Amino acid sequence: MCRNIKTLYNFDPPATHAEIHLAALQYIRKISGFAEPSAANEAAFRRAVAEVEEASSRLLDALVTSAPPKSREEEAAKAHARAVRRFGGAAPIKSAPK
């Protein structure tokens, strides 16, 4: 699960509220062990997600760097290249005959 949490700092455009929320949700899922909490745990689960989301937003707003912002497209291409090296290239999808 943690592999799905991506770096959100120093991108142009900056991380969106939705991206921060998804990272917080993934973190809480990982440490709680629940993909979806039971009704008894739902309030605590949702509160934890909101708190991690708030803390993450404050952190991202407070960080400073002199490095130029990263390109989302370039970072995605690098991640894809790493995946190909790690898992091998996928066979091309063949279209069905007409």
Secondary structure in CASP SS format (residue, H / E / C, confidence):
PFRMAT SS
TARGET T0000
AUTHOR 0000-0000-0000
METHOD secondary structure of the structure
MODEL  1
M C 1.00
C H 1.00
R H 1.00
N H 1.00
I C 1.00
K C 1.00
T C 1.00
L C 1.00
Y C 1.00
N C 1.00
F E 1.00
D C 1.00
P C 1.00
P C 1.00
A C 1.00
T C 1.00
H H 1.00
A H 1.00
E H 1.00
I H 1.00
H H 1.00
L H 1.00
A H 1.00
A H 1.00
L H 1.00
Q H 1.00
Y H 1.00
I H 1.00
R H 1.00
K H 1.00
I H 1.00
S H 1.00
G C 1.00
F C 1.00
A C 1.00
E C 1.00
P C 1.00
S C 1.00
A C 1.00
A C 1.00
N C 1.00
E H 1.00
A H 1.00
A H 1.00
F H 1.00
R H 1.00
R H 1.00
A H 1.00
V H 1.00
A H 1.00
E H 1.00
V H 1.00
E H 1.00
E H 1.00
A H 1.00
S H 1.00
S H 1.00
R H 1.00
L H 1.00
L H 1.00
D H 1.00
A H 1.00
L C 1.00
V C 1.00
T C 1.00
S C 1.00
A C 1.00
P C 1.00
P C 1.00
K E 1.00
S C 1.00
R H 1.00
E H 1.00
E H 1.00
E H 1.00
A H 1.00
A H 1.00
K H 1.00
A H 1.00
H H 1.00
A H 1.00
R H 1.00
A H 1.00
V H 1.00
R H 1.00
R H 1.00
F H 1.00
G C 1.00
G C 1.00
A C 1.00
A C 1.00
P C 1.00
I C 1.00
K C 1.00
S C 1.00
A C 1.00
P C 1.00
K C 1.00
END
